[in-house]
Amino acid sequence: MDWQQIESNWAQFKSIIKHDWDKLTDTHLDEIAGRRNYLVRKIQSIYGLSQAEVDTQLTEWQENQINIDGHFYQSKPFLLNAYIR
């Protein structure tokens, strides 16, 4: 999924992000406001990871986001493939 789509629908993605990076607070997510570079820096500082590690995690996370009829979900590729025929 393109990051622009995530940024444009930030309110919907905040709960998904908070689930995967549970040390992020609602205040953090409100301050980030969908800006990827802010999210990278916040995850980096809170979790003590390098920028490269966060970029890798966030890229993988981003690739697993799907849009079904205007609703956003975090897919599990093996489960998703089971329903596609």
TIMARMI-547136 format. One line per field, with one value per residue (C-alpha): residue number from 1; x, y, z; residue in three letters. Coordinates in pm, whole numbers, plus 50000, padded with zeros to 5 digits. Layout:
! TIMARMI-547136
seq = NUM | ...
xx = X | ...
yy = Y | ...
zz = Z | ...
type = ALA | ...
END
This chain:
! TIMARMI-547136
seq = 1 | 2 | 3 | 4 | 5 | 6 | 7 | 8 | 9 | 10 | 11 | 12 | 13 | 14 | 15 | 16 | 17 | 18 | 19 | 20 | 21 | 22 | 23 | 24 | 25 | 26 | 27 | 28 | 29 | 30 | 31 | 32 | 33 | 34 | 35 | 36 | 37 | 38 | 39 | 40 | 41 | 42 | 43 | 44 | 45 | 46 | 47 | 48 | 49 | 50 | 51 | 52 | 53 | 54 | 55 | 56 | 57 | 58 | 59 | 60 | 61 | 62 | 63 | 64 | 65 | 66 | 67 | 68 | 69 | 70 | 71 | 72 | 73 | 74 | 75 | 76 | 77 | 78 | 79 | 80 | 81 | 82 | 83 | 84 | 85
xx = 50000 | 50120 | 50213 | 49996 | 49693 | 49803 | 49863 | 49527 | 49349 | 49562 | 49270 | 49193 | 49555 | 49640 | 49486 | 49666 | 49998 | 49935 | 49867 | 50201 | 50408 | 50229 | 50464 | 50331 | 50064 | 49764 | 49948 | 50247 | 50021 | 49835 | 50169 | 50291 | 49974 | 50059 | 50406 | 50623 | 50950 | 50802 | 50681 | 51025 | 51194 | 50941 | 50970 | 51347 | 51365 | 51111 | 51235 | 51605 | 51635 | 51844 | 51681 | 51751 | 51576 | 51271 | 51262 | 51265 | 50990 | 50775 | 50819 | 50712 | 50417 | 50319 | 50327 | 50087 | 49815 | 49519 | 49206 | 48885 | 48583 | 48719 | 48813 | 49175 | 49312 | 49643 | 49662 | 49827 | 49946 | 49888 | 49533 | 49457 | 49568 | 49330 | 49034 | 49148 | 49038
yy = 50000 | 50348 | 50561 | 50846 | 50624 | 50555 | 50923 | 51021 | 50767 | 50816 | 50802 | 50447 | 50333 | 50464 | 50164 | 49918 | 50092 | 50109 | 49734 | 49658 | 49919 | 49922 | 50167 | 50444 | 50649 | 50823 | 51151 | 51023 | 50911 | 51243 | 51429 | 51200 | 51275 | 51022 | 51153 | 50850 | 51020 | 51128 | 50774 | 50632 | 50872 | 50807 | 50427 | 50461 | 50666 | 50465 | 50119 | 50201 | 50075 | 50201 | 50392 | 50100 | 49855 | 50080 | 50139 | 49763 | 49700 | 49983 | 49881 | 49525 | 49658 | 49891 | 49607 | 49405 | 49671 | 49612 | 49807 | 49611 | 49820 | 50130 | 49947 | 49894 | 49571 | 49414 | 49108 | 48780 | 48673 | 48302 | 48367 | 48616 | 48371 | 48108 | 48331 | 48441 | 48214
zz = 50000 | 49916 | 50219 | 50087 | 50141 | 50498 | 50567 | 50415 | 50636 | 50946 | 51190 | 51077 | 51080 | 51427 | 51602 | 51374 | 51435 | 51810 | 51812 | 51642 | 51829 | 52162 | 52331 | 52106 | 52280 | 52132 | 52187 | 51988 | 51705 | 51701 | 51679 | 51400 | 51200 | 50930 | 50850 | 50791 | 50883 | 51220 | 51281 | 51203 | 51444 | 51721 | 51692 | 51676 | 51995 | 52196 | 52099 | 52073 | 51717 | 51430 | 51149 | 50915 | 51150 | 51179 | 50802 | 50745 | 51002 | 50870 | 50506 | 50590 | 50789 | 50505 | 50250 | 50467 | 50474 | 50245 | 50154 | 50118 | 50019 | 50190 | 50510 | 50601 | 50740 | 50822 | 50604 | 50676 | 50331 | 50387 | 50507 | 50232 | 49965 | 50104 | 50015 | 49669 | 49389
type = MET | ASP | TRP | GLN | GLN | ILE | GLU | SER | ASN | TRP | ALA | GLN | PHE | LYS | SER | ILE | ILE | LYS | HIS | ASP | TRP | ASP | LYS | LEU | THR | ASP | THR | HIS | LEU | ASP | GLU | ILE | ALA | GLY | ARG | ARG | ASN | TYR | LEU | VAL | ARG | LYS | ILE | GLN | SER | ILE | TYR | GLY | LEU | SER | GLN | ALA | GLU | VAL | ASP | THR | GLN | LEU | THR | GLU | TRP | GLN | GLU | ASN | GLN | ILE | ASN | ILE | ASP | GLY | HIS | PHE | TYR | GLN | SER | LYS | PRO | PHE | LEU | LEU | ASN | ALA | TYR | ILE | ARG
END
